Amino acid sequence: MLLKRLLFFGGKGGVGKSTLSCATALRLSEKGKTLLLSVDPAHSLTGILGQSIGPKLKKLEENFHAIELSAENLVEEYAKRVLTALGELLPSFSQGLLEYASYLKHSPTALDTAVLDKLVDFCQEYQYVVVDSAPTGQMLRLFETSHAVSAWVEHLRKLAKERNKVERFMGRQDRILSLIESRKEKLKTLESILKEKTVIFAIANEEPLSLQEMEAIRERLKAFRVYPVINRWKTLNFQGIKVQEVEKPYGVERLKKLNLEDLLKLLEN
């Protein structure tokens, strides 16, 4: 696999996780092909980078691309793709499935599933993928969804295998099992990426609530490599990664002035 690292920047809103994700992606693009991906509903990449970023991939520098995922479009595209394939196998249900797809774009779980699905695709194309996450609660839900979807697909796979036996006995070809098997393989790839390639930076500043959310991320995501980062620190006695403040760190050149050496060293292990 091309991917070397998948990075998530999470934490309370307003602590600077978007700024740090932009600066880190810029630095990593000096080492290899890098994607900066925003899944925060309140996208801020355009303001931080000083260039217009939208729902389509944009090349900013050599080896550096950025995108702000459109939540509703992503879910609608994902739902139609998956449910249309299922509708082809079950024609009598096809209209109902497409109608169901129109409602899914309002579902948080559907959004998380669609984001994870797209994330796997991007991880096949880039050496580094840097994710500017939504605030803490939504980011935690994204990781929890990955486990829930895997369990659900495995349940469907068992049911499909039983159905397949009946169809074969009746002399009919059943493509539902192969469809579910392909979904399972993609989820296995996702699980491997999350386990072997993922690093999570929990960002906070000296504000008490942001520190509480940092600890929540560390506690809830114990199975992953999580590193606490204090951004814009001044007086806090903190044993961990510290990023000192740079005045108005907006635009590519200003972002490059952020000292990220301690953070980047962790990606070498």
N, C-alpha and C positions, 0 to 999 in steps of 0.2 A: 504494500500500500504506500502511496505517495506521502500520506499524512505523517508528520512528525509530532505535532502537538495540536490539541484542541483546547483553547483557553476560554474560560468563562469569567467575566467580571461582574460580581453581584454585590448587593448591599442596599442600604436605604437610599431613597431618592435624594439627590442633591449632594452626595458625598464625593462626586468626581469620578465615578466608575466609567462613564462614557469618555471622559478626557483621557483617563489612563488606558482604556482599551484602544483608543485612537493612537496614542503615543506608542504603545507596545506594538501594535500592528505595523506602524511605520518602521520601527526598529527591526522587527522580524523580517520585513520585506527586503532588508539588506542581506539576509541570509537565504531567502528562498521565496517562492511564490506564496503570497499571503492574501487572505480574504478577511476583511473587517465586516462583520455581520451584526446589524442591530435587530433585536427582537423585542425591544422596548416599545410598547404602544405609543409612547411620547418620544419619538425619534429626535435625536439631537446631533447626529453626525454632520449634517449640513452646516450648522452653526459653528461646530468645533473645528471642522476641517477647512471651513471657508470656501467650500465648493458644493455645488448642488448634488445631493445624493438622493436617490429615489428607489423604487421597487425593482429597478433593473440594474444589473451589474455595471459598475462604472470604473474604468481604469484611471487611477490618479497619478501613479508613478510606475516605473518599471517594477514588475512583480507585486504591485499593490492594487487591489481592487476593493471596492466597498459597495454595500447594498443595505437598504432599509426595507425589510420585509413588510409587505402589506398584509396585515392579519386576515382580513376578510377574504381577500383575493386568494391568499394561500390556502385557506381552509376550503374555499369553494372549488378551487382547482384540484386539491387533493381528494376531496369527497367525490367529485364527479369522476375523477380518474379511477378510483378504487371501486365505487359503487356502480359505475357504468360497466366495468369489467364483470362485476358480479351479476348485473342485470342481463348481460349477454348470455350468461349461463342459466339464468332463471328468467326467461322472457316475460312470464306472466307478472313478475314483480318489478319489471324495469321502470315503469312510470312511477310507482310508489317510491322506489329507491331514489330516483332523481328528485322527487318532491322532498324526500327526507334530507337530501344533500343541501337543499336550499335553507333548511333550518339549522344545519350543523354549524354554519359559520358564526352562530351566536354562542356556541358551546365552548367553554374554556378548555375542556379535555380534547375536543376536536382540534382546537388551535394548537395545543401542545403536541398532539400527535402529528399534525401537518408540519410543524416546525422541526420535529425530530426527523421526519421523513426527508425533508429538504436538506437538513443538516448532513445526513448520510451521503447524499449526492455531492454536496460541496466538499466533503472530506475525501472524496475520490479524486478531486481535481487540484487541491492545494496542499502545500507542505505545512502551512500554518493557517488555522482558522481561529479568529478571535471574535468571541461573541460578547456584544454589549447587551447584557441581560436586562429583563424587566426588574422592578424592585423586588425585594427579598421573597415575599410570599409567592409571587408568580414564578420566580426562578426555582424555588423549592418544588413547586407543583410540577414544573417541567421534568425534573429528575424523577419524581415519584411516578409520573405518567409513563415513563419508559419501562418501569417494572410492571405496571398495571397492564399496559398494552401487550407485553410479552406473555403474561399469564393468560390474557384473553385469547390471543392468537393460538397459543398452545391448546387451549380448550377447544377452539374451533377446529384445530387440526385433528384432534382425537375424534370429534364428531364426523369430520369429513372422511376420515379413514374408514369409519364404519359404513358411511353412505357409499363409499367407493366399492366396498365389498359387494353390496347389494347391486350396484350398477353393473359391475363386472359380471355378476351372476346372471343378470338380465341381458347381457350382451351389449350393454350400452357403454359409451365412453363418457367418463365423468371428469370434467376439467376443473371442478371446484377445488379438489385436493391440490392440484398443481398450482392454482392461484394462491391458496393459503400457504403452500410450501414456499413460494417465492417471497411472500410477506415475511415468513418466519426467517428466511435466510437474510433478508435485509435487517431484521431486528437483531439477528445474531451479529451482524457487522456492527450495528449500533452498540450493542453490549460490549463488544471487543474494544471499540473506540473509547467508550466511556471508562472501561476498566484499565486500559493500557496507555491511552494517549492523552487523557483529560487532566487538566490542572485548573483548579478553581481559585480565584483570588477574591477573598471576602474583603470588601473595601469599607472603611469607616473613617471618621475624623474624630475630633475630640469631643463631639457632642454625645452625651450618654446614650440616647436612643439608637444612634448609629452603631455604637459599641455593642449594644444588646443584640442588634440584628446580626452583627458580625458573629457573635457567639452562637446565635441560632443556626447560622449557616454551617459553622464548624460542627455543631452537635448533630444536626439533621443529616449532614452529608459525610458522616464518618467513613463511609466506604470509599471515598474518593480522596485524592490529594488536594487538600484545602489549605491555603496559606492566607493568614490575616495580613492586611496592608493598612497602615495608617497614612492617609493622604492629607497634605497641608498641615502637618503637625507643627506645634510650636513648643508646648511645655509638657505634654503627656509623657510619663515614664512608661515606655512600652517596649517589650522585648519582641521584636519582629521586624518586618519590612517597613521602612518609613520613606515616604516621598515628600521632599520639601516643596513648598509652594513656589510656583513660577508665576509672575504677574501676567495676567491675560494670556494664558497658554492656548491661543486659538490661531489656527492656520498651521500649515505643515511645518514651517520653519520654527515657529515658537514651540510647537509640540516636541520638536527634536531636542529642545533645551532641558526637558524634564530628565532628571537623573533616575534611570531605571535599572542601573547595573545590578543591584541586589535582587531585584525581581527577575531579571533575565537569567541570572546565574542558576536559579532554581529550575529552569527549563532544560538545562544541560544534563540533568541527572535522569 
